[in-house]
Amino acid sequence: MIFNEKEECQKPGERKEVQSERLRKLIARVYERVPFYKKKFNELKLKPEHIKSLDDIEKLPFTVKNDLRDNYPFGLFASPMKDILEIHASSGTTGKPTVVAYTKNDIKLWSVVMARAIACAGGTPNDIIHNAYGYGLFTGGLGIHYGALELGATVVPISSGGTKRALMLMRDFGCTVLTCTPSFALYMAEEALDAGIDPSKTTLKVGIFGAEPWSEGMRREIEKNWNIKATDIYGLSEIIGPGVAQECAGQDGLHVFSDFFYPEVIDPVTGKPVAEGEKGELVFTTLTKEALPLIRYRTGDIVSITNEPCKGCKRTFPRMSKIMGRTDDMLIIRGVNVFPSQIESVLLQVEGAEPHYLIVVDRQHSMDVMEIQVEVNEKIFSDEVKKLEDLAGKIKKEIESVLGIMVSIKLVEPKTIERSLGKAKRVLDKRKI
Ligand code: DLL
């Protein structure tokens, strides 16, 4: 199905009926199957029958990332393991990842919303999709893959890395859609020029970029370099992966697929909803998910949402702005979520390293790079160079194994990292995005 007009252009009032019905079923399901939710509801003296429609959603408790960690790995699942077909995981502050799961119906849902997203961006069954999101535990690669299959397009599961070969295949196969993080799209354009390929003269026509924040300036650059229309895709593993919201060719906000993922925007301090169009923290309720249904999940992403009709297409979904920031200190480095506290917990365990550090993030040749400056104690600092090198190597190895991305380590003299009286400044983000 390329464009399901009945669902995507449904009158908002009619959609609300569908959403309310789905919400009622969801609440009954989690109350019965997830002890964590049953306990929370009981504490609030809330019974499933108190939730009659979407208008009652504010009575429900929030869910936060820590709830997933506290119930690691499978504690929040609402389906028995025999019904779970696939598991993904993203990084977490304590080194324990956030685990998410899918039943057969969940995979079908993921395929449908991702097919919707690709079509919304301008993709059709005739397209050849060069999918350079990472395949593996990250939801980017497989999410796009399922959507491409559902749409009936051709997908090339190129994954990330091996850029020169990937560029050759992209040209030889005549790929028409590029899917990857926006920073990787820029990096690939540079690599193409190096390899003697003019990126503006390829067969590509559309790009579907997300998993990390990017600006309008970056969009213009990508569009110019590749001579394509660059669209924004949003999603998060906890809710489904990519395929939660997608821009159409109008490029004026991302259509939130609210018939499956009901969005709210709240004041992150009071937890109360903000007025339409105001910015706040994005919260989602998964209306039909089976394996890992989440109620009022706080994403930490700051956005605003409008219900004004879209000028670019007939879809009637609410549209959200690009992500304007986060409520927590999560960094996204080459699409990987990184919390400074993950780095801190490694440093605390390494003999000789002090927990005074500064994470410097920059962009070199369009790729994110991360340097961690770490103070060492007096004793270590006066040791010979070899010992310092060994220490830096040890820290690098430990941090890379926790984060799953490459970092560089710079050991610095005792007391050189600026101390702060208030909230410590742990991150210097020099990326201009
Ligand atoms: O990044 C899923 C995804 C894959 C989305 C591919 C789009 C394309 P996580 O690894 O769980 O899932 O990270 C989710 O990434 O809460 C946002 O902070 C950020 N993020 C995702 N998409 C965008 C975007 C995937 N378009 C976290 N713009 C989210 C800005 C984004 N930030």
Residues whose N, C-alpha, C, O or C-beta is under 5 A from the ligand:
A	BS01	DLL	S90 T139 G140 F209 G210 A211 E212 P213 W214 D232 I233 Y234 G235 L236 S237 E238 G241 P242 T299 D301 I323 G335
